[in-house]
Amino acid sequence: MNSPSDTSVAAPKWAQNLRRLNNWLLFDLGGGPRPLKLATVINIQKGGSLPLLAFLIWWYADLTPAATSTAAWLYLGMHGAYGLTWLMKDLLFPDPNWQGRATWGSCVSGALGLGLYWLAGWLLISGTAQPDYPLPAPVWFGLCVFICLLGCVIMVAADVQKFVTLQLQRGLITTGMFKWVRHPNYLGEMMIYGSLALLAWHWIPLLVLVYYWGFMFSTNMVMKEASMSRYPQWADYKKRSWWLIPFVF
């Protein structure tokens, strides 16, 4: 941990503009009263995944064999467990970025936007998606579960380390989960939703991920790096670490 200096580098204009737009959408859309914390909106979606997907399986069970297929049950377990994991993490180690209160417009748009993450499950359970996996189904299932579980561990470990460390002292975190990767929490989240999209194996979830990863995740990571550059150890840390994936980039 270390103190800031005057070595900061300004974030690119595109990232600054997207951050302002994202913040407006997340917190200020439409103006007026701010009834809920953004964290509450997020938690409703995360915690609602298990009952919603279970309802979809029940609803479609007599309509299509896809609803009770191995893929559907796996999806229920993976997405449902992730949602509960998120709730436990937020209860014990809340992210300060989501504690701001949002307008009604932002609450509604946030709920609709997060609901896009449920499309993969609906496509799979309803039989709309007919996955033709590039590997034998059992192998593909194992790969998806592996990516999802590892992603959950990475995300939770990174967020918990960040929460606990910053409670003790503010500064640049360069150890533990952040030793080799500068954004392990985003990596874990991307692995989780990437595994769910792979299980559905349909182009619509891919578009959802392109939107979130390209529009929000990348903006947040670029802005975070600009903020971290104010620490004198940043240049050395950046040289010996990777942006997102170890030994790749």
Secondary structure, DSSP 8 states (H G I E B T S, - for coil): -----S------HHHHHHHHHHHIIIIITT-S---EEHHHHHHHHHHHHHHHHHHHHHHHTTT-GGGGSHHHHHHHHHHHHHHHHHHHHHHHS--GGG-SEE-HHHHHHHHHHHHGGGHHHHHHHHS------SS-HHHHHHHHHHHHHHHHHHHHHHHHHHHHHHHH--S---SGGGTTBS-HHHHHHHHHHHHHHHHHT-HHHHHHHHHIIIIIIHHHHHHHHHHHTTSTTHHHHHHTSBSSSTTT-
